Amino acid sequence: MASVFRGRDEYLGRDVAIKVFSGGNEEHVETYRAELRMLAGLSHHGVVSIVDAGVDTSAPDDPRPFLVMQLVRGTTLRDRLAERALSVREIGEFAYEVAETLEYIHANGVIHRDITPSNVMIVNYGTQYSRERAVLTDFGIAVSTESSVFQSENITGTPAYLSPEQVRNLPLTTASDIYSLGLVMLECFTRTRAFPGIPVASAMARLNTAPAMPPETVPEPWRSLIDRMTARDPGRRPSAAEVEGELREALRELRPRRRS
């Protein structure tokens, strides 16, 4: 749907990210407007902030909407998992920060709809005692909780992380994001997708099958939390605030970080 470039704000002397939407028809322009409206109403350290926005009309027959955003310096959770295994503490901290962000956006009437390892950025601020932080990106298919009661013409999202209700193209609640985050957390432990394969097979598998959680790979209390987050019935899943609270308690039970 779009390409993201690193650019330079020459007036303020800083680097930025420029998201240029592909295509120039009214449907793409409306997609741009929808993302802009979603992002413009959010202000949270876990959400990438907007610097500017507009439409490039240098080619009148092919207008290109664009967003100028905060440049997030880091790597995606997807790339980090490909590099190495994560510690239990790292998994808990990243998941806590995404849950904290979801609590905020859900409270502001937004459903992300595409929680995946590729849409979680791991940011390192480069100071001696700071730890890496997780930032949620790409609100391109986010919807408001009010509009989510209407069904879409197409199933939208990344097949491997869709909630069962997304697969069925049913009206969504914020519980859909919780399911997807549960799959992301599980993948952090196993380093494999819970529902691999071609998109259709991957999406359909979760309608009748719970994700596998080997006890030797996914310890308690993380195991029981992920099990509830990935319940097929949205009503059985915890809220983002409840996930955040349980993750906080689980992290407290771990040994303290050592300061070097």
Contacts in CASP RR format, 6 or more apart in sequence:
PFRMAT RR
TARGET T0000
AUTHOR 0000-0000-0000
METHOD contacts of the structure
MODEL  1
MASVFRGRDEYLGRDVAIKVFSGGNEEHVETYRAELRMLAGLSHHGVVSI
VDAGVDTSAPDDPRPFLVMQLVRGTTLRDRLAERALSVREIGEFAYEVAE
TLEYIHANGVIHRDITPSNVMIVNYGTQYSRERAVLTDFGIAVSTESSVF
QSENITGTPAYLSPEQVRNLPLTTASDIYSLGLVMLECFTRTRAFPGIPV
ASAMARLNTAPAMPPETVPEPWRSLIDRMTARDPGRRPSAAEVEGELREA
LRELRPRRRS
1 21 0 8 1.000
1 22 0 8 1.000
1 28 0 8 1.000
1 31 0 8 1.000
1 140 0 8 1.000
2 19 0 8 1.000
2 20 0 8 1.000
2 21 0 8 1.000
2 22 0 8 1.000
3 19 0 8 1.000
3 20 0 8 1.000
3 22 0 8 1.000
4 17 0 8 1.000
4 18 0 8 1.000
4 19 0 8 1.000
4 20 0 8 1.000
5 17 0 8 1.000
5 18 0 8 1.000
5 19 0 8 1.000
5 20 0 8 1.000
6 15 0 8 1.000
6 16 0 8 1.000
6 17 0 8 1.000
6 18 0 8 1.000
6 71 0 8 1.000
7 15 0 8 1.000
7 16 0 8 1.000
7 17 0 8 1.000
7 18 0 8 1.000
7 71 0 8 1.000
8 14 0 8 1.000
8 15 0 8 1.000
8 16 0 8 1.000
9 15 0 8 1.000
9 16 0 8 1.000
9 51 0 8 1.000
9 68 0 8 1.000
14 71 0 8 1.000
15 71 0 8 1.000
16 51 0 8 1.000
16 68 0 8 1.000
16 69 0 8 1.000
16 70 0 8 1.000
16 71 0 8 1.000
17 48 0 8 1.000
17 68 0 8 1.000
17 69 0 8 1.000
17 70 0 8 1.000
17 71 0 8 1.000
17 72 0 8 1.000
18 66 0 8 1.000
18 67 0 8 1.000
18 68 0 8 1.000
18 69 0 8 1.000
19 66 0 8 1.000
19 67 0 8 1.000
19 68 0 8 1.000
19 69 0 8 1.000
20 56 0 8 1.000
20 64 0 8 1.000
20 65 0 8 1.000
20 66 0 8 1.000
21 28 0 8 1.000
21 29 0 8 1.000
21 31 0 8 1.000
21 32 0 8 1.000
21 64 0 8 1.000
21 65 0 8 1.000
21 66 0 8 1.000
22 28 0 8 1.000
22 64 0 8 1.000
23 62 0 8 1.000
23 64 0 8 1.000
24 62 0 8 1.000
24 63 0 8 1.000
24 64 0 8 1.000
24 65 0 8 1.000
28 65 0 8 1.000
29 55 0 8 1.000
29 63 0 8 1.000
29 65 0 8 1.000
31 140 0 8 1.000
32 55 0 8 1.000
32 65 0 8 1.000
32 66 0 8 1.000
32 67 0 8 1.000
33 65 0 8 1.000
34 140 0 8 1.000
34 142 0 8 1.000
35 67 0 8 1.000
35 139 0 8 1.000
35 140 0 8 1.000
35 142 0 8 1.000
36 50 0 8 1.000
36 53 0 8 1.000
36 67 0 8 1.000
38 110 0 8 1.000
38 139 0 8 1.000
38 140 0 8 1.000
38 142 0 8 1.000
38 144 0 8 1.000
39 47 0 8 1.000
39 48 0 8 1.000
39 49 0 8 1.000
39 50 0 8 1.000
39 67 0 8 1.000
39 69 0 8 1.000
39 139 0 8 1.000
40 50 0 8 1.000
41 108 0 8 1.000
42 104 0 8 1.000
42 105 0 8 1.000
42 108 0 8 1.000
42 110 0 8 1.000
43 49 0 8 1.000
44 101 0 8 1.000
44 104 0 8 1.000
44 105 0 8 1.000
45 133 0 8 1.000
45 135 0 8 1.000
46 97 0 8 1.000
46 100 0 8 1.000
46 101 0 8 1.000
46 104 0 8 1.000
46 133 0 8 1.000
46 134 0 8 1.000
46 135 0 8 1.000
46 136 0 8 1.000
47 101 0 8 1.000
47 104 0 8 1.000
47 105 0 8 1.000
47 135 0 8 1.000
47 136 0 8 1.000
47 139 0 8 1.000
48 69 0 8 1.000
48 70 0 8 1.000
48 72 0 8 1.000
48 121 0 8 1.000
48 135 0 8 1.000
48 136 0 8 1.000
48 137 0 8 1.000
49 69 0 8 1.000
49 70 0 8 1.000
50 67 0 8 1.000
50 68 0 8 1.000
50 69 0 8 1.000
50 70 0 8 1.000
51 68 0 8 1.000
51 69 0 8 1.000
51 70 0 8 1.000
52 67 0 8 1.000
52 68 0 8 1.000
53 65 0 8 1.000
53 66 0 8 1.000
53 67 0 8 1.000
53 68 0 8 1.000
54 65 0 8 1.000
54 66 0 8 1.000
54 67 0 8 1.000
55 63 0 8 1.000
55 64 0 8 1.000
55 65 0 8 1.000
55 66 0 8 1.000
56 63 0 8 1.000
56 64 0 8 1.000
56 65 0 8 1.000
56 66 0 8 1.000
57 63 0 8 1.000
72 121 0 8 1.000
72 123 0 8 1.000
72 135 0 8 1.000
72 137 0 8 1.000
73 123 0 8 1.000
73 124 0 8 1.000
74 121 0 8 1.000
74 122 0 8 1.000
74 123 0 8 1.000
74 124 0 8 1.000
75 121 0 8 1.000
75 122 0 8 1.000
76 117 0 8 1.000
76 118 0 8 1.000
76 119 0 8 1.000
76 120 0 8 1.000
76 121 0 8 1.000
76 122 0 8 1.000
77 94 0 8 1.000
77 117 0 8 1.000
77 118 0 8 1.000
77 120 0 8 1.000
77 121 0 8 1.000
77 122 0 8 1.000
77 134 0 8 1.000
77 184 0 8 1.000
77 188 0 8 1.000
78 116 0 8 1.000
78 117 0 8 1.000
78 118 0 8 1.000
80 86 0 8 1.000
80 122 0 8 1.000
81 117 0 8 1.000
81 187 0 8 1.000
81 188 0 8 1.000
81 191 0 8 1.000
85 191 0 8 1.000
86 94 0 8 1.000
86 188 0 8 1.000
88 219 0 8 1.000
88 222 0 8 1.000
88 254 0 8 1.000
89 251 0 8 1.000
89 254 0 8 1.000
89 257 0 8 1.000
90 132 0 8 1.000
91 185 0 8 1.000
91 188 0 8 1.000
91 189 0 8 1.000
91 222 0 8 1.000
92 185 0 8 1.000
92 222 0 8 1.000
92 247 0 8 1.000
92 250 0 8 1.000
92 251 0 8 1.000
93 131 0 8 1.000
93 134 0 8 1.000
93 251 0 8 1.000
94 120 0 8 1.000
94 122 0 8 1.000
94 132 0 8 1.000
94 134 0 8 1.000
94 188 0 8 1.000
95 134 0 8 1.000
95 181 0 8 1.000
95 184 0 8 1.000
95 185 0 8 1.000
95 188 0 8 1.000
95 243 0 8 1.000
95 247 0 8 1.000
96 244 0 8 1.000
96 247 0 8 1.000
96 248 0 8 1.000
96 251 0 8 1.000
97 133 0 8 1.000
97 134 0 8 1.000
97 135 0 8 1.000
98 115 0 8 1.000
98 120 0 8 1.000
98 134 0 8 1.000
98 136 0 8 1.000
98 181 0 8 1.000
98 184 0 8 1.000
99 181 0 8 1.000
99 240 0 8 1.000
99 243 0 8 1.000
99 244 0 8 1.000
99 245 0 8 1.000
99 247 0 8 1.000
100 240 0 8 1.000
100 244 0 8 1.000
101 134 0 8 1.000
101 135 0 8 1.000
101 136 0 8 1.000
102 112 0 8 1.000
102 115 0 8 1.000
102 136 0 8 1.000
102 174 0 8 1.000
102 177 0 8 1.000
102 178 0 8 1.000
102 181 0 8 1.000
102 240 0 8 1.000
102 243 0 8 1.000
103 239 0 8 1.000
103 240 0 8 1.000
103 241 0 8 1.000
103 244 0 8 1.000
105 111 0 8 1.000
105 112 0 8 1.000
105 136 0 8 1.000
105 142 0 8 1.000
106 145 0 8 1.000
106 174 0 8 1.000
106 177 0 8 1.000
106 239 0 8 1.000
106 240 0 8 1.000
109 144 0 8 1.000
109 145 0 8 1.000
109 146 0 8 1.000
109 174 0 8 1.000
110 139 0 8 1.000
110 142 0 8 1.000
110 143 0 8 1.000
110 144 0 8 1.000
110 145 0 8 1.000
111 142 0 8 1.000
111 143 0 8 1.000
111 144 0 8 1.000
111 145 0 8 1.000
111 148 0 8 1.000
111 172 0 8 1.000
111 173 0 8 1.000
111 174 0 8 1.000
111 176 0 8 1.000
111 177 0 8 1.000
112 119 0 8 1.000
112 136 0 8 1.000
112 139 0 8 1.000
112 142 0 8 1.000
112 177 0 8 1.000
113 141 0 8 1.000
113 142 0 8 1.000
113 143 0 8 1.000
113 156 0 8 1.000
113 157 0 8 1.000
113 166 0 8 1.000
113 172 0 8 1.000
113 176 0 8 1.000
113 177 0 8 1.000
114 138 0 8 1.000
114 140 0 8 1.000
114 141 0 8 1.000
114 142 0 8 1.000
114 156 0 8 1.000
114 157 0 8 1.000
114 158 0 8 1.000
114 161 0 8 1.000
114 180 0 8 1.000
115 136 0 8 1.000
115 161 0 8 1.000
115 177 0 8 1.000
115 180 0 8 1.000
115 181 0 8 1.000
115 184 0 8 1.000
116 158 0 8 1.000
116 160 0 8 1.000
116 161 0 8 1.000
116 180 0 8 1.000
116 184 0 8 1.000
117 184 0 8 1.000
117 187 0 8 1.000
117 188 0 8 1.000
118 158 0 8 1.000
119 136 0 8 1.000
119 137 0 8 1.000
119 138 0 8 1.000
120 134 0 8 1.000
120 135 0 8 1.000
120 136 0 8 1.000
120 137 0 8 1.000
120 184 0 8 1.000
121 134 0 8 1.000
121 135 0 8 1.000
121 136 0 8 1.000
121 137 0 8 1.000
122 132 0 8 1.000
122 133 0 8 1.000
122 134 0 8 1.000
123 132 0 8 1.000
123 133 0 8 1.000
123 134 0 8 1.000
123 135 0 8 1.000
124 130 0 8 1.000
124 132 0 8 1.000
125 133 0 8 1.000
129 259 0 8 1.000
131 257 0 8 1.000
141 156 0 8 1.000
141 157 0 8 1.000
143 172 0 8 1.000
145 173 0 8 1.000
145 174 0 8 1.000
148 171 0 8 1.000
148 172 0 8 1.000
148 173 0 8 1.000
149 171 0 8 1.000
150 171 0 8 1.000
151 169 0 8 1.000
151 170 0 8 1.000
151 171 0 8 1.000
152 169 0 8 1.000
155 162 0 8 1.000
155 166 0 8 1.000
155 167 0 8 1.000
155 169 0 8 1.000
155 203 0 8 1.000
156 166 0 8 1.000
157 166 0 8 1.000
159 195 0 8 1.000
159 199 0 8 1.000
159 200 0 8 1.000
159 202 0 8 1.000
159 203 0 8 1.000
160 183 0 8 1.000
160 193 0 8 1.000
160 194 0 8 1.000
160 195 0 8 1.000
160 196 0 8 1.000
160 197 0 8 1.000
160 199 0 8 1.000
160 202 0 8 1.000
161 180 0 8 1.000
161 183 0 8 1.000
161 184 0 8 1.000
162 180 0 8 1.000
162 203 0 8 1.000
162 206 0 8 1.000
163 172 0 8 1.000
163 175 0 8 1.000
163 176 0 8 1.000
163 179 0 8 1.000
163 180 0 8 1.000
163 206 0 8 1.000
163 234 0 8 1.000
164 179 0 8 1.000
164 206 0 8 1.000
164 207 0 8 1.000
164 232 0 8 1.000
165 171 0 8 1.000
165 172 0 8 1.000
165 173 0 8 1.000
165 175 0 8 1.000
165 176 0 8 1.000
165 234 0 8 1.000
166 172 0 8 1.000
166 176 0 8 1.000
167 203 0 8 1.000
167 204 0 8 1.000
167 206 0 8 1.000
167 207 0 8 1.000
168 207 0 8 1.000
173 234 0 8 1.000
174 239 0 8 1.000
174 240 0 8 1.000
175 234 0 8 1.000
175 235 0 8 1.000
175 237 0 8 1.000
175 239 0 8 1.000
176 234 0 8 1.000
177 240 0 8 1.000
178 229 0 8 1.000
178 237 0 8 1.000
178 238 0 8 1.000
178 239 0 8 1.000
178 240 0 8 1.000
178 243 0 8 1.000
179 229 0 8 1.000
179 230 0 8 1.000
179 231 0 8 1.000
179 234 0 8 1.000
179 237 0 8 1.000
181 229 0 8 1.000
181 243 0 8 1.000
182 226 0 8 1.000
182 229 0 8 1.000
182 230 0 8 1.000
183 193 0 8 1.000
183 194 0 8 1.000
183 195 0 8 1.000
183 211 0 8 1.000
183 230 0 8 1.000
185 222 0 8 1.000
185 225 0 8 1.000
185 226 0 8 1.000
185 229 0 8 1.000
186 194 0 8 1.000
186 211 0 8 1.000
186 213 0 8 1.000
186 218 0 8 1.000
186 226 0 8 1.000
186 230 0 8 1.000
187 193 0 8 1.000
187 194 0 8 1.000
189 213 0 8 1.000
189 217 0 8 1.000
189 218 0 8 1.000
189 222 0 8 1.000
190 214 0 8 1.000
190 217 0 8 1.000
190 218 0 8 1.000
193 202 0 8 1.000
194 206 0 8 1.000
194 211 0 8 1.000
194 212 0 8 1.000
194 230 0 8 1.000
195 202 0 8 1.000
195 203 0 8 1.000
195 205 0 8 1.000
195 206 0 8 1.000
195 211 0 8 1.000
196 202 0 8 1.000
206 232 0 8 1.000
207 232 0 8 1.000
210 227 0 8 1.000
210 230 0 8 1.000
210 232 0 8 1.000
211 226 0 8 1.000
211 230 0 8 1.000
213 223 0 8 1.000
213 226 0 8 1.000
213 227 0 8 1.000
215 223 0 8 1.000
218 226 0 8 1.000
221 246 0 8 1.000
221 249 0 8 1.000
221 250 0 8 1.000
221 253 0 8 1.000
222 250 0 8 1.000
225 238 0 8 1.000
225 243 0 8 1.000
225 246 0 8 1.000
225 247 0 8 1.000
225 250 0 8 1.000
228 236 0 8 1.000
228 237 0 8 1.000
228 238 0 8 1.000
229 237 0 8 1.000
229 238 0 8 1.000
229 243 0 8 1.000
230 237 0 8 1.000
231 237 0 8 1.000
238 246 0 8 1.000
END
